[in-house]
């Protein structure tokens, strides 16, 4: 039975053999190692990372009872604005342990330590530079003797210290000339106190080791001594890239204990962006490029990385065919949808849901007796491009490039100009790809700034080059741009 709408959320019955993938990954986490096991599930938005993660959790629960063992779902995005992401993860894990047979006192100490010992400080405590201090004090004493200022200083100690630490603050020129400490000496005196950084870092490392030892003790000190903790970390793609790196560092520094397994769903591009932000200055100093190699970073922090397989066109078509629309789609329509969206399950579902709403609305408009363009509710092959194809192409443009579509509603001629650019590029790209791209980009410079991103958006130009061309029936195109309650008005546009 077909559907008008499909939910684009993780399902308990995953398709495309994701259940088999979960079975293959589960043994990695079932095996208890000397440290934590970290599994990275990589893929772009909408490719099914969360679905696979949930399937893996169900697979582990077949072996580990969730009453004796700990299963934690950590949604990183919920904590993004509330507190440091690394601390939020640790507190979430400790909070779940509080409900188990653990030493509550030690657990509370660990929680409290996250706000004391582990507060990041760029500078350490102050210390005296004795060499500088002695030299400057001797200089001051010599000045005192030279100025014959001792007797006055003994009588007016307050005035002495006022003059000693001031320059140019006297009421008269004579007072200023008598000041014992000039600007140069003040700057030297300022260097008497300096901050340490190395000593603070040593204390920090020792504290991390102490935290990890206590955490490992809490994890493994149970009745049977074999408690397992599995943490599933999702929605890192929504967080700031640099914040996402905190999760991996928290695992390796604080939570790397035997019996712990972590599953992290994350697009590799997020890691690249995070490293680029963190080491931007070092990259500039090194002459450009990434200062830290993303693949090496992943290898050092993740035990096993699994990249979600790209779905086939047949898989994507299976999703499309699940929909029961008021207009039956054929292979030409399927090809157009796949060209624009690719085999991305979530993206296809969201677009098909939107398309279903539009077509349902068109049907209701016709049933109400209001005028409606027939191309929205039926079509028939007549040896030429069908009118419905124009509507489908516009719907795809509206879904993927909403900003552009908003501009086109105000200026329908924009679509005509972009189609001309697309056709010209298609006709010349084989002859000289570089020149064709330069010509196209120069023409975009005359359009609204919002369209600047299209210079590198090759998927957009592929969609524009697909059949039908809006130039073939521009009046129909403009009429379908805003078909609801606008029927007939767009006919005037030439």
Secondary structure as GFF3:
##gff-version 3
##sequence-region A 1 494
A	DSSP	alpha_helix	18	30	.	.	.	ID=ss1
A	DSSP	beta_strand	37	42	.	.	.	ID=ss2
A	DSSP	alpha_helix	49	61	.	.	.	ID=ss3
A	DSSP	beta_strand	70	75	.	.	.	ID=ss4
A	DSSP	three_ten_helix	76	79	.	.	.	ID=ss5
A	DSSP	alpha_helix	85	97	.	.	.	ID=ss6
A	DSSP	alpha_helix	104	113	.	.	.	ID=ss7
A	DSSP	beta_strand	126	128	.	.	.	ID=ss8
A	DSSP	alpha_helix	130	147	.	.	.	ID=ss9
A	DSSP	alpha_helix	150	155	.	.	.	ID=ss10
A	DSSP	alpha_helix	157	164	.	.	.	ID=ss11
A	DSSP	alpha_helix	173	177	.	.	.	ID=ss12
A	DSSP	alpha_helix	183	190	.	.	.	ID=ss13
A	DSSP	beta_strand	193	195	.	.	.	ID=ss14
A	DSSP	alpha_helix	198	220	.	.	.	ID=ss15
A	DSSP	beta_strand	229	234	.	.	.	ID=ss16
A	DSSP	three_ten_helix	236	238	.	.	.	ID=ss17
A	DSSP	alpha_helix	241	254	.	.	.	ID=ss18
A	DSSP	beta_strand	260	265	.	.	.	ID=ss19
A	DSSP	alpha_helix	268	278	.	.	.	ID=ss20
A	DSSP	alpha_helix	280	285	.	.	.	ID=ss21
A	DSSP	alpha_helix	294	301	.	.	.	ID=ss22
A	DSSP	beta_strand	304	307	.	.	.	ID=ss23
A	DSSP	alpha_helix	313	321	.	.	.	ID=ss24
A	DSSP	alpha_helix	331	341	.	.	.	ID=ss25
A	DSSP	alpha_helix	345	367	.	.	.	ID=ss26
A	DSSP	three_ten_helix	374	376	.	.	.	ID=ss27
A	DSSP	alpha_helix	388	400	.	.	.	ID=ss28
A	DSSP	alpha_helix	402	410	.	.	.	ID=ss29
A	DSSP	alpha_helix	413	428	.	.	.	ID=ss30
A	DSSP	alpha_helix	433	444	.	.	.	ID=ss31
A	DSSP	three_ten_helix	449	456	.	.	.	ID=ss32
A	DSSP	alpha_helix	458	465	.	.	.	ID=ss33
A	DSSP	alpha_helix	474	481	.	.	.	ID=ss34
A	DSSP	three_ten_helix	489	492	.	.	.	ID=ss35
###
